[in-house]
Amino acid sequence: MDQQKVDEMKKYLEDVSWPARPEDIAKQAENEDAPNDEIQMLKQLPDREYQNPNEVIAEITKRMEEGAAM
């Protein structure tokens, strides 16, 4: 994930109440008018508690590098 995309994603996650699960993270991104493709990526994260935006970005990046369908 390039730096511009990371910065954009972090902007959508600023107001998330951490720790948070994927459904809550995606809901907040939707409230921040994130693009639909980014909301879908968030909804498809493994179902666990994420402690901060960096964990979310790391998981998305890892899945993209592994070629996981997102």
Backbone as ProteinMPNN parsed JSONL, in Angstrom:
{"seq_chain_A": "MDQQKVDEMKKYLEDVSWPARPEDIAKQAENEDAPNDEIQMLKQLPDREYQNPNEVIAEITKRMEEGAAM", "coords_chain_A": {"N_chain_A": [[0.861, -1.164, 0.0], [0.721, 2.115, -0.975], [2.198, 5.217, 0.267], [0.486, 7.439, 0.056], [-2.048, 6.249, -0.054], [-2.055, 5.016, 2.445], [-1.987, 7.27, 4.15], [-4.431, 8.406, 3.462], [-6.212, 6.377, 4.276], [-5.705, 6.363, 7.034], [-6.75, 8.828, 7.696], [-9.482, 8.356, 7.504], [-9.798, 6.749, 9.672], [-9.355, 8.166, 11.94], [-11.27, 8.912, 13.94], [-12.1, 6.569, 15.102], [-13.039, 4.575, 17.826], [-10.758, 3.125, 19.683], [-9.767, 0.054, 21.301], [-10.984, -1.696, 18.354], [-13.326, -3.573, 16.348], [-13.518, -5.071, 13.041], [-16.117, -4.488, 11.865], [-16.925, -2.187, 13.238], [-14.863, -0.449, 12.636], [-15.123, -0.228, 9.854], [-17.654, 0.933, 9.753], [-17.176, 3.444, 10.893], [-15.4, 4.485, 8.995], [-17.128, 4.626, 6.858], [-18.864, 6.586, 7.818], [-17.139, 8.697, 7.612], [-17.12, 9.176, 4.968], [-15.53, 7.516, 3.342], [-14.162, 5.952, 0.391], [-16.027, 3.379, -1.302], [-14.579, 1.029, -1.965], [-12.533, 1.003, -0.081], [-13.961, 0.816, 2.284], [-15.021, -1.738, 1.92], [-12.637, -3.252, 2.015], [-11.985, -2.908, 4.705], [-14.156, -4.168, 5.936], [-13.587, -6.771, 5.324], [-11.463, -7.523, 6.849], [-9.703, -9.775, 9.071], [-11.632, -11.066, 11.754], [-11.093, -9.649, 14.591], [-9.906, -7.832, 17.473], [-8.602, -4.694, 16.838], [-5.972, -2.567, 17.75], [-5.19, -0.013, 16.98], [-4.907, 2.419, 14.24], [-2.559, 1.756, 12.826], [-2.274, -1.016, 13.103], [-4.42, -1.886, 11.584], [-3.738, -0.927, 9.014], [-1.365, -2.384, 8.659], [-2.374, -5.011, 8.556], [-4.017, -4.921, 6.263], [-2.082, -4.308, 4.323], [-0.427, -6.585, 4.525], [-2.226, -8.592, 3.696], [-2.677, -7.762, 1.081], [-0.143, -8.067, -0.022], [0.102, -10.809, 0.178], [-1.675, -11.541, -1.648], [-4.296, -11.965, -1.023], [-7.786, -12.115, -1.458], [-9.343, -9.12, -1.476]], "CA_chain_A": [[0.0, 0.0, 0.0], [1.601, 3.286, -1.058], [2.073, 6.157, 1.377], [-0.709, 8.273, -0.135], [-3.198, 5.427, 0.327], [-1.961, 4.85, 3.9], [-2.4, 8.538, 4.759], [-5.871, 8.545, 3.233], [-6.897, 5.423, 5.138], [-5.582, 6.835, 8.412], [-7.681, 9.956, 7.857], [-10.816, 7.791, 7.727], [-9.802, 5.995, 10.919], [-9.012, 9.07, 13.041], [-12.27, 9.002, 15.0], [-12.483, 5.248, 15.594], [-12.807, 4.365, 19.249], [-9.9, 1.934, 19.762], [-9.702, -0.983, 20.275], [-12.209, -1.831, 17.561], [-13.463, -4.732, 15.466], [-13.679, -4.638, 11.649], [-17.414, -3.878, 11.545], [-16.94, -0.83, 13.797], [-13.888, 0.333, 11.872], [-15.745, 0.043, 8.557], [-18.769, 1.862, 9.977], [-16.61, 4.786, 11.085], [-14.885, 4.919, 7.697], [-18.309, 4.988, 6.069], [-19.309, 7.885, 8.346], [-16.163, 9.69, 7.153], [-17.237, 9.212, 3.505], [-14.456, 6.779, 2.669], [-14.604, 5.279, -0.834], [-16.615, 2.067, -1.074], [-13.574, -0.047, -2.011], [-11.812, 0.992, 1.191], [-14.904, 0.28, 3.273], [-15.069, -3.186, 1.707], [-11.388, -3.81, 2.545], [-12.091, -2.924, 6.157], [-15.148, -5.186, 6.314], [-13.024, -8.089, 5.074], [-10.366, -7.807, 7.767], [-9.971, -10.861, 10.02], [-12.447, -10.606, 12.876], [-10.382, -9.554, 15.864], [-9.818, -6.461, 17.953], [-7.43, -3.936, 16.395], [-5.661, -1.591, 18.793], [-4.944, 1.324, 16.438], [-4.907, 2.437, 12.773], [-1.371, 1.096, 12.279], [-2.564, -2.451, 13.011], [-5.33, -2.069, 10.444], [-2.937, -0.722, 7.802], [-0.444, -3.524, 8.545], [-3.138, -6.192, 8.138], [-4.412, -4.728, 4.861], [-0.868, -4.422, 3.519], [-0.044, -7.997, 4.542], [-3.165, -9.351, 2.858], [-2.452, -7.375, -0.318], [1.116, -8.684, -0.432], [-0.124, -12.252, 0.057], [-2.603, -11.764, -2.752], [-5.618, -12.332, -0.511], [-8.905, -11.398, -2.085], [-9.897, -8.039, -0.656]], "C_chain_A": [[0.908, 1.227, 0.0], [1.266, 4.307, 0.031], [0.839, 7.042, 1.257], [-1.96, 7.521, 0.314], [-3.225, 5.218, 1.847], [-2.457, 6.116, 4.6], [-3.901, 8.75, 4.626], [-6.655, 7.621, 4.166], [-6.855, 5.872, 6.588], [-6.54, 7.986, 8.689], [-9.086, 9.439, 8.17], [-10.931, 7.081, 9.064], [-9.53, 6.86, 12.142], [-9.975, 8.999, 14.215], [-12.772, 7.646, 15.495], [-12.155, 5.175, 17.077], [-12.067, 3.03, 19.404], [-9.899, 1.376, 21.162], [-11.048, -1.149, 19.583], [-12.143, -3.073, 16.68], [-13.736, -4.224, 14.044], [-15.014, -3.965, 11.333], [-17.516, -2.45, 12.066], [-15.994, 0.096, 13.036], [-14.495, 0.727, 10.523], [-16.885, 1.051, 8.693], [-18.265, 3.288, 10.143], [-16.06, 5.33, 9.772], [-16.034, 5.355, 6.793], [-18.841, 6.35, 6.515], [-18.404, 9.026, 7.892], [-16.144, 9.811, 5.628], [-16.051, 8.595, 2.776], [-15.014, 6.147, 1.39], [-15.076, 3.859, -0.53], [-15.575, 0.949, -1.086], [-12.777, -0.124, -0.713], [-12.699, 0.462, 2.312], [-14.973, -1.238, 3.148], [-13.801, -3.863, 2.223], [-11.458, -3.938, 4.06], [-13.057, -3.999, 6.64], [-14.58, -6.594, 6.19], [-11.804, -8.41, 5.942], [-10.714, -9.008, 8.643], [-10.674, -10.307, 11.263], [-11.68, -10.746, 14.189], [-10.402, -8.096, 16.292], [-8.509, -5.837, 17.494], [-7.233, -2.811, 17.387], [-5.511, -0.157, 18.28], [-4.936, 1.262, 14.907], [-3.712, 1.713, 12.162], [-1.57, -0.41, 12.151], [-3.46, -2.752, 11.818], [-4.558, -1.961, 9.132], [-2.002, -1.912, 7.582], [-1.173, -4.769, 8.054], [-3.558, -6.079, 6.678], [-3.207, -4.913, 3.949], [-0.423, -5.875, 3.409], [-0.932, -8.817, 3.605], [-2.981, -9.019, 1.382], [-1.179, -8.035, -0.849], [0.976, -10.188, -0.63], [-1.071, -12.578, -1.085], [-3.974, -12.212, -2.294], [-6.68, -11.496, -1.209], [-9.453, -10.379, -1.111], [-10.631, -7.098, -1.559]], "O_chain_A": [[1.766, 1.366, 0.872], [0.194, 4.263, 0.634], [0.212, 7.361, 2.267], [-2.826, 8.087, 0.982], [-4.292, 5.24, 2.46], [-3.255, 6.04, 5.534], [-4.56, 9.213, 5.557], [-7.644, 8.035, 4.771], [-7.857, 5.776, 7.298], [-7.077, 8.103, 9.791], [-9.795, 10.013, 8.997], [-12.038, 6.836, 9.543], [-9.48, 6.351, 13.262], [-9.545, 9.023, 15.368], [-13.76, 7.581, 16.226], [-11.114, 5.66, 17.519], [-12.658, 1.958, 19.277], [-10.018, 2.132, 22.126], [-12.098, -0.801, 20.124], [-11.068, -3.555, 16.321], [-14.14, -3.075, 13.865], [-15.042, -2.971, 10.607], [-18.121, -1.595, 11.419], [-16.291, 1.271, 12.823], [-14.39, 1.879, 10.103], [-17.054, 1.921, 7.839], [-18.849, 4.228, 9.605], [-16.236, 6.51, 9.468], [-15.92, 6.333, 6.054], [-19.224, 7.171, 5.682], [-18.837, 10.174, 7.796], [-15.268, 10.464, 5.061], [-15.623, 9.085, 1.731], [-16.204, 5.841, 1.317], [-14.577, 3.218, 0.395], [-15.678, 0.011, -0.295], [-12.389, -1.214, -0.292], [-12.229, -0.261, 3.19], [-14.984, -1.945, 4.156], [-13.879, -4.941, 2.811], [-11.042, -4.948, 4.628], [-12.798, -4.664, 7.644], [-15.037, -7.511, 6.873], [-11.186, -9.462, 5.777], [-11.888, -9.241, 8.93], [-10.348, -9.224, 11.75], [-11.633, -11.814, 14.799], [-10.865, -7.229, 15.55], [-7.434, -6.388, 17.732], [-8.194, -2.173, 17.818], [-5.681, 0.798, 19.037], [-4.956, 0.172, 14.335], [-3.834, 1.116, 11.092], [-1.089, -1.017, 11.194], [-3.277, -3.755, 11.127], [-4.707, -2.802, 8.246], [-1.86, -2.394, 6.458], [-0.645, -5.505, 7.221], [-3.461, -7.054, 5.933], [-3.294, -5.591, 2.925], [-0.081, -6.342, 2.323], [-0.442, -9.632, 2.824], [-3.114, -9.894, 0.527], [-1.142, -8.504, -1.986], [1.636, -10.777, -1.487], [-1.249, -13.741, -1.446], [-4.739, -12.775, -3.077], [-6.477, -10.318, -1.504], [-9.965, -10.731, -0.048], [-11.186, -6.103, -1.093]]}, "name": "protein", "num_of_chains": 1, "seq": "MDQQKVDEMKKYLEDVSWPARPEDIAKQAENEDAPNDEIQMLKQLPDREYQNPNEVIAEITKRMEEGAAM"}
